Amino acid sequence: MPGMEFNNVVSLTGLGDYLDSMIRGFYGASRLLLLPAITGINKVNCELLNSFCCSDGLLTVNYRVIGRVSIVRAVLGSIVRNEVPCMIDVRRMPPLSRFVEGGFASIKGNSLIINYWGDYMKILESSEEASIILELLSALRRCGAYTVNSLSRCMGVDEDDVLRALIILRMLYPALIEVVLPNGSTMNSKLGEFGIGKLLSVDELFNALVVNDSGNAVVVPSPLLKVLSHISPRTRPRSRIREQSKLVVNGDIVVVRSGSSKYSIPSILNFVNFDNAVVADIGCGFGVKGTYGLRRGASFVILIDVDEHVLQLRRSGWAVDRVVADARRLPLRDSSIDVVILWNVINFIRDKEVAINEVKRVSRREVAFSVYNAINAHWSYDYEAFMIDALRLGRPIIIRRVSNTQFQAIMRVNHDKD
């Protein structure tokens, strides 16, 4: 390993410091050495690493020469071909030798085996970088998908340290998380701007990824985090996704609504500031989410839907009005609504950009935004696409990934001019 002395150091603290230098330099061996702690498995191999580091279309970085890394494809292979290296062999991946020679790990066949789990964890605890990465993974499970700012509060760690740990985690295991920057670009797209094979210093890498207002960068965890139960055990089971029901008029499907939507209040709405708010529930359906605002301190609610039949199921009343209107042409003044609820609607609007611009035009404080992927929707979302549209509305207060087909956010409206 260039730039590092090789001697038979068996001090746990010394190995922790050595691991720090490997992680900071994005050495390929650090991926293998952290993997047992991340997975809870004392025997790891390249096949297991492939699940966490690699996926078609993703880019990452790897150590290339002293003080410099190169942009590589997130596929296992050869660094010469600009791929992620994985060779469980002390001759071909020399940094492993310190851990093997010290007796803390051994190599059998194509696997790296941790011999003494307690000592191994003490090494990680003495490594500053390993410790914050493991704490970050635990916080992502405890807190859900958050902004850097929210993760900082959850972990009790400075925003700069959280962002730095996120960058390292994303580069070591790009299939585990993605980070959406405040301008809507992802770390993957930023690496793409450099180009595969590009050599750059570690400082250049961090400078490119640490942007203004980085506290509002959003972490997008992959489903892999759900299986890492040893890091932060699940405290309660996920709710089952309920079967959708269809409202049919003259043989045509005109709306698709959850069978439980008459009564369900998403818990994320408890994070909305409804105090003395004028609320507009756009595409309201039965209007339950909009009128929930009255129970949380709202002063007035406007229920808006293109489906007059559904609106008729709920009468107007004290502090509640009903309006038949299209989300693309809202009969509301600019910045006249404190809280807009746009819940599982945008997927079904062909001109979604027009609708999003209308929502931003009438909003002055917060937007509760949710999408879900239905068979008859015009648009299908993954998490990154959801965040791109959400960030057009403002800055995230809280983000929630309900499933691979449904994403929710509370956004603070930003009327800054481009």
FIPAVO-57506 format. One record per residue (C-alpha): x, y, z; residue in one letter; residue number from 0. Coordinates in Angstrom, 2 decimals. Layout:
BEGIN
X/Y/Z/A/NUM
...
! end
This chain:
BEGIN
0.00/0.00/0.00/M/0
1.84/3.13/-1.15/P/1
2.61/5.73/1.46/G/2
2.13/3.39/4.44/M/3
4.72/1.40/6.37/E/4
4.19/-2.29/6.84/F/5
5.21/-3.67/10.20/N/6
3.58/-6.15/12.50/N/7
1.36/-3.74/14.42/V/8
-1.13/-5.61/16.58/V/9
-2.30/-2.67/18.71/S/10
-6.08/-2.29/18.41/L/11
-5.75/1.49/18.43/T/12
-2.98/1.34/15.86/G/13
-5.15/-0.76/13.57/L/14
-8.01/1.71/14.11/G/15
-5.77/4.57/12.98/D/16
-4.60/2.49/10.03/Y/17
-8.23/1.78/9.06/L/18
-8.95/5.52/9.25/D/19
-6.23/6.22/6.67/S/20
-7.64/3.51/4.40/M/21
-11.19/4.84/4.61/I/22
-10.11/8.44/4.02/R/23
-8.14/7.34/0.97/G/24
-11.03/5.23/-0.39/F/25
-8.91/2.06/-0.50/Y/26
-10.77/-0.97/-1.83/G/27
-9.75/-3.05/1.20/A/28
-11.71/-0.74/3.52/S/29
-14.95/-1.89/1.86/R/30
-14.20/-5.49/2.87/L/31
-13.03/-4.61/6.38/L/32
-16.16/-2.59/7.22/L/33
-18.56/-5.08/5.65/L/34
-18.72/-7.54/8.60/P/35
-19.83/-4.75/10.96/A/36
-22.39/-3.47/8.45/I/37
-23.89/-6.89/7.72/T/38
-23.37/-8.58/11.09/G/39
-21.66/-11.48/9.28/I/40
-18.13/-12.52/10.27/N/41
-17.42/-14.14/6.88/K/42
-17.55/-11.87/3.84/V/43
-16.58/-12.21/0.22/N/44
-16.74/-10.34/-3.07/C/45
-20.21/-11.69/-3.82/E/46
-21.57/-10.10/-0.64/L/47
-19.70/-6.85/-1.33/L/48
-21.26/-6.76/-4.78/N/49
-24.72/-6.35/-3.21/S/50
-23.65/-3.21/-1.34/F/51
-21.21/-1.55/-3.71/C/52
-22.44/-2.29/-7.16/C/53
-25.36/-1.53/-9.44/S/54
-25.73/-0.71/-13.12/D/55
-25.42/2.99/-13.86/G/56
-23.76/3.94/-10.56/L/57
-20.35/5.56/-10.25/L/58
-18.01/5.77/-7.31/T/59
-14.33/6.41/-6.51/V/60
-11.39/4.21/-5.52/N/61
-7.78/4.80/-4.46/Y/62
-5.48/4.96/-7.48/R/63
-2.17/6.59/-6.56/V/64
-0.88/8.36/-3.46/I/65
-3.37/11.08/-2.45/G/66
-5.55/10.60/-5.52/R/67
-8.65/8.64/-6.42/V/68
-10.24/7.86/-9.75/S/69
-13.87/7.80/-10.86/I/70
-14.87/4.18/-11.48/V/71
-17.97/2.25/-12.46/R/72
-19.71/0.59/-9.51/A/73
-19.08/-2.93/-10.76/V/74
-16.57/-5.41/-9.36/L/75
-13.52/-5.89/-11.53/G/76
-10.15/-4.30/-12.09/S/77
-9.10/-0.78/-11.16/I/78
-7.16/-0.75/-14.44/V/79
-10.54/-1.01/-16.23/R/80
-11.98/1.69/-13.95/N/81
-13.96/-0.78/-11.86/E/82
-14.20/-1.47/-8.10/V/83
-11.42/-3.89/-7.07/P/84
-12.14/-6.88/-4.84/C/85
-9.36/-9.42/-4.32/M/86
-9.32/-11.33/-1.04/I/87
-5.60/-11.93/-1.18/D/88
-2.92/-10.14/0.89/V/89
-0.58/-10.05/-2.12/R/90
-3.11/-8.42/-4.43/R/91
-4.79/-6.32/-1.69/M/92
-1.89/-5.65/0.73/P/93
-3.78/-3.58/3.34/P/94
-5.54/-6.77/4.47/L/95
-2.20/-8.17/5.64/S/96
-2.04/-6.12/8.86/R/97
-5.32/-7.59/10.04/F/98
-4.38/-11.11/8.97/V/99
-0.86/-10.98/10.45/E/100
-2.28/-9.66/13.71/G/101
-4.60/-12.66/13.92/G/102
-7.78/-10.58/13.90/F/103
-8.81/-11.89/10.47/A/104
-7.98/-14.83/8.24/S/105
-8.49/-15.69/4.61/I/106
-9.97/-19.03/3.63/K/107
-10.74/-19.67/0.01/G/108
-12.38/-16.56/-1.34/N/109
-13.62/-15.27/2.03/S/110
-12.34/-12.86/4.67/L/111
-13.17/-14.17/8.14/I/112
-13.17/-12.15/11.36/I/113
-11.59/-14.40/14.00/N/114
-12.27/-12.36/17.16/Y/115
-15.43/-10.31/16.89/W/116
-14.93/-8.41/20.14/G/117
-11.44/-7.26/19.16/D/118
-12.66/-6.43/15.65/Y/119
-15.35/-4.15/17.05/M/120
-12.80/-2.48/19.33/K/121
-10.70/-1.71/16.26/I/122
-13.72/-0.10/14.62/L/123
-14.52/1.84/17.80/E/124
-10.98/3.24/17.79/S/125
-11.39/4.28/14.15/S/126
-12.97/7.73/13.92/E/127
-14.23/7.15/10.38/E/128
-15.61/3.65/10.98/A/129
-17.40/4.78/14.15/S/130
-19.28/7.65/12.51/I/131
-20.17/5.51/9.47/I/132
-21.75/2.85/11.69/L/133
-23.53/5.51/13.76/E/134
-24.80/7.08/10.54/L/135
-26.23/3.75/9.36/L/136
-27.92/3.29/12.72/S/137
-29.37/6.82/12.57/A/138
-30.72/6.25/9.06/L/139
-32.73/3.33/10.42/R/140
-33.81/5.13/13.60/R/141
-34.68/8.42/11.95/C/142
-35.74/7.36/8.46/G/143
-34.61/9.28/5.38/A/144
-33.69/12.79/6.48/Y/145
-31.93/15.92/5.40/T/146
-28.35/16.33/6.54/V/147
-29.67/18.89/9.03/N/148
-32.18/16.45/10.53/S/149
-29.64/13.64/10.69/L/150
-27.26/16.02/12.44/S/151
-29.86/16.67/15.14/R/152
-30.70/12.98/15.43/C/153
-27.05/11.96/15.80/M/154
-25.90/14.96/17.84/G/155
-23.10/15.52/15.30/V/156
-22.18/18.65/13.34/D/157
-23.70/18.94/9.86/E/158
-20.24/19.08/8.24/D/159
-19.26/15.79/9.89/D/160
-22.54/14.15/8.87/V/161
-22.13/15.25/5.26/L/162
-18.52/14.07/5.21/R/163
-19.56/10.65/6.56/A/164
-22.35/10.46/3.99/L/165
-19.90/11.14/1.17/I/166
-17.59/8.40/2.41/I/167
-20.45/5.93/2.90/L/168
-21.87/6.72/-0.54/R/169
-18.47/6.20/-2.20/M/170
-17.66/2.96/-0.37/L/171
-21.14/1.45/-0.83/Y/172
-22.95/3.29/-3.64/P/173
-25.79/0.74/-3.77/A/174
-26.61/1.45/-0.11/L/175
-27.50/5.16/-0.24/I/176
-27.75/8.08/-2.63/E/177
-27.57/11.74/-1.68/V/178
-29.69/14.36/-3.44/V/179
-28.09/17.80/-3.26/L/180
-30.22/20.95/-2.73/P/181
-30.10/21.81/-6.45/N/182
-31.72/18.44/-7.28/G/183
-28.58/16.76/-8.63/S/184
-27.29/13.52/-7.12/T/185
-23.79/12.59/-6.08/M/186
-23.87/10.06/-8.91/N/187
-24.53/12.79/-11.44/S/188
-21.75/14.95/-9.95/K/189
-19.28/12.08/-10.41/L/190
-20.53/11.72/-13.97/G/191
-19.52/15.33/-14.64/E/192
-15.90/14.38/-13.94/F/193
-16.04/11.33/-16.22/G/194
-14.99/7.72/-15.71/I/195
-11.24/7.38/-15.17/G/196
-10.77/10.97/-14.02/K/197
-8.01/11.31/-11.38/L/198
-8.58/13.82/-8.61/L/199
-7.43/14.46/-5.08/S/200
-9.64/13.59/-2.14/V/201
-9.94/17.31/-1.38/D/202
-11.16/17.97/-4.94/E/203
-13.76/15.24/-4.51/L/204
-15.12/16.71/-1.27/F/205
-15.08/20.25/-2.63/N/206
-17.23/19.13/-5.57/A/207
-19.79/17.43/-3.33/L/208
-19.99/19.95/-0.49/V/209
-22.29/22.61/-1.91/V/210
-24.01/25.69/-0.53/N/211
-26.93/24.92/1.76/D/212
-25.71/21.32/2.06/S/213
-27.68/20.96/5.30/G/214
-30.73/20.50/3.07/N/215
-29.15/17.66/1.08/A/216
-31.41/14.60/1.30/V/217
-30.28/11.06/2.02/V/218
-32.03/8.40/-0.06/V/219
-31.49/4.96/1.55/P/220
-31.87/1.82/-0.52/S/221
-34.03/-1.15/0.57/P/222
-30.79/-2.86/1.67/L/223
-30.90/-0.83/4.88/L/224
-34.06/-2.68/5.89/K/225
-32.16/-5.96/6.22/V/226
-29.46/-4.52/8.48/L/227
-31.53/-5.20/11.59/S/228
-28.48/-5.73/13.84/H/229
-27.55/-2.05/13.48/I/230
-30.91/-0.77/14.68/S/231
-33.65/-3.36/15.32/P/232
-37.08/-2.63/13.90/R/233
-39.34/-1.49/16.70/T/234
-42.60/-2.08/14.91/R/235
-43.68/-3.87/11.75/P/236
-44.33/-1.97/8.55/R/237
-47.97/-1.53/7.69/S/238
-49.18/-3.53/4.75/R/239
-49.94/-1.56/1.64/I/240
-53.69/-1.70/1.21/R/241
-55.34/-2.69/-2.01/E/242
-56.43/0.27/-4.13/Q/243
-60.05/0.79/-5.12/S/244
-61.38/2.38/-8.28/K/245
-64.29/4.74/-8.81/L/246
-65.88/3.99/-12.19/V/247
-68.24/6.37/-14.00/V/248
-69.80/5.31/-17.30/N/249
-67.34/2.48/-17.58/G/250
-64.27/4.74/-17.24/D/251
-61.89/4.94/-14.31/I/252
-61.97/8.58/-13.27/V/253
-60.15/8.40/-9.93/V/254
-58.06/5.88/-8.08/V/255
-58.13/6.17/-4.31/R/256
-57.02/4.03/-1.44/S/257
-59.80/1.97/0.05/G/258
-58.80/3.28/3.46/S/259
-58.30/6.91/2.43/S/260
-61.71/7.92/3.82/K/261
-60.35/7.46/7.31/Y/262
-56.54/7.40/7.18/S/263
-54.37/10.30/8.29/I/264
-50.70/9.87/7.31/P/265
-48.57/10.39/10.41/S/266
-46.20/12.66/8.48/I/267
-48.94/15.35/8.50/L/268
-48.21/15.81/12.20/N/269
-45.02/17.60/11.10/F/270
-46.99/20.27/9.21/V/271
-47.36/23.69/10.85/N/272
-51.15/24.14/10.67/F/273
-51.29/27.01/13.20/D/274
-53.84/29.59/11.97/N/275
-53.26/28.28/8.46/A/276
-55.40/28.54/5.36/V/277
-55.19/25.04/3.92/V/278
-55.85/23.91/0.35/A/279
-56.22/20.16/-0.19/D/280
-55.71/19.74/-3.96/I/281
-57.09/16.54/-5.40/G/282
-58.69/16.13/-2.02/C/283
-60.95/13.14/-2.68/G/284
-62.91/12.68/0.52/F/285
-61.16/15.67/2.10/G/286
-60.02/13.89/5.22/V/287
-56.42/15.14/5.08/K/288
-57.43/18.74/4.46/G/289
-60.00/18.89/7.26/T/290
-57.52/17.20/9.60/Y/291
-55.78/20.57/9.53/G/292
-58.69/22.07/11.51/L/293
-57.96/19.67/14.36/R/294
-54.33/20.80/14.24/R/295
-55.08/24.53/14.45/G/296
-55.89/25.58/10.87/A/297
-58.32/28.50/10.45/S/298
-59.88/27.54/7.09/F/299
-59.76/24.66/4.60/V/300
-60.46/24.65/0.87/I/301
-61.15/21.23/-0.66/L/302
-60.31/21.14/-4.38/I/303
-60.97/18.28/-6.78/D/304
-61.89/17.83/-10.45/V/305
-64.36/15.10/-9.44/D/306
-67.60/16.78/-8.39/E/307
-69.11/13.43/-7.38/H/308
-66.44/12.84/-4.74/V/309
-66.73/16.41/-3.43/L/310
-70.48/15.94/-2.99/Q/311
-69.75/13.17/-0.49/L/312
-68.47/15.86/1.86/R/313
-70.61/18.89/2.57/R/314
-69.30/22.40/2.96/S/315
-69.45/23.62/6.51/G/316
-67.92/25.84/9.13/W/317
-64.39/26.79/8.00/A/318
-64.61/24.35/5.05/V/319
-65.34/25.15/1.43/D/320
-65.44/22.94/-1.68/R/321
-64.23/23.94/-5.13/V/322
-64.37/21.98/-8.38/V/323
-61.11/22.90/-10.13/A/324
-58.12/21.53/-12.01/D/325
-54.72/21.48/-10.26/A/326
-53.22/23.04/-13.40/R/327
-55.49/26.10/-13.12/R/328
-56.09/26.88/-9.47/L/329
-58.60/29.66/-8.76/P/330
-56.41/31.04/-5.97/L/331
-54.30/34.19/-5.59/R/332
-50.50/34.09/-5.52/D/333
-49.07/33.13/-2.10/S/334
-52.57/32.93/-0.63/S/335
-52.35/29.45/0.94/I/336
-50.34/28.67/4.06/D/337
-50.41/24.89/3.65/V/338
-51.03/23.03/0.41/V/339
-51.72/19.30/0.52/I/340
-50.89/17.55/-2.76/L/341
-51.40/13.93/-1.83/W/342
-51.10/11.06/-4.34/N/343
-52.31/13.34/-7.13/V/344
-49.36/14.40/-9.27/I/345
-48.86/10.90/-10.77/N/346
-52.25/11.25/-12.49/F/347
-51.71/14.70/-14.02/I/348
-50.27/14.54/-17.52/R/349
-48.92/18.12/-17.35/D/350
-47.37/17.67/-13.93/K/351
-44.88/20.53/-14.39/E/352
-47.78/22.96/-14.84/V/353
-49.46/21.62/-11.70/A/354
-46.27/21.84/-9.63/I/355
-45.75/25.44/-10.74/N/356
-49.35/26.24/-9.81/E/357
-48.90/24.73/-6.36/V/358
-45.75/26.75/-5.80/K/359
-47.48/29.90/-7.05/R/360
-50.32/29.73/-4.52/V/361
-48.24/28.45/-1.58/S/362
-46.63/30.69/0.99/R/363
-45.49/28.36/3.78/R/364
-45.51/24.56/3.42/E/365
-46.52/21.81/1.00/V/366
-47.39/18.25/2.05/A/367
-46.41/16.21/-0.99/F/368
-46.92/12.50/-1.68/S/369
-46.77/10.25/-4.73/V/370
-47.57/6.60/-5.31/Y/371
-47.18/4.46/-8.38/N/372
-50.45/3.08/-9.72/A/373
-51.07/1.04/-12.85/I/374
-53.10/3.75/-14.58/N/375
-50.89/6.71/-13.56/A/376
-49.25/8.94/-16.16/H/377
-46.03/9.08/-14.12/W/378
-44.06/6.50/-12.17/S/379
-41.57/7.65/-9.55/Y/380
-38.42/6.30/-8.00/D/381
-36.97/8.13/-5.01/Y/382
-34.64/10.32/-7.03/E/383
-37.42/11.44/-9.39/A/384
-39.62/12.18/-6.38/F/385
-36.94/14.34/-4.78/M/386
-36.36/16.28/-7.99/I/387
-40.04/17.28/-8.08/D/388
-40.21/17.85/-4.32/A/389
-37.21/20.18/-4.40/L/390
-38.96/22.27/-7.03/R/391
-41.52/23.11/-4.33/L/392
-39.03/24.11/-1.65/G/393
-36.72/22.76/1.02/R/394
-37.43/19.51/2.85/P/395
-38.61/19.51/6.44/I/396
-39.03/15.74/6.51/I/397
-38.83/13.01/3.87/I/398
-40.36/9.56/4.18/R/399
-39.93/6.54/1.94/R/400
-43.03/4.46/2.70/V/401
-42.18/1.77/0.14/S/402
-40.64/1.42/-3.29/N/403
-43.92/2.75/-4.71/T/404
-44.81/5.58/-2.32/Q/405
-42.82/8.60/-1.13/F/406
-43.87/11.50/1.13/Q/407
-42.40/14.87/2.08/A/408
-43.19/18.08/3.91/I/409
-41.55/20.95/2.05/M/410
-40.94/24.53/3.19/R/411
-41.83/26.76/0.26/V/412
-38.96/28.70/-1.26/N/413
-39.90/31.62/-3.50/H/414
-36.31/32.59/-4.32/D/415
-35.91/33.57/-7.94/K/416
-33.63/31.46/-10.13/D/417
! end
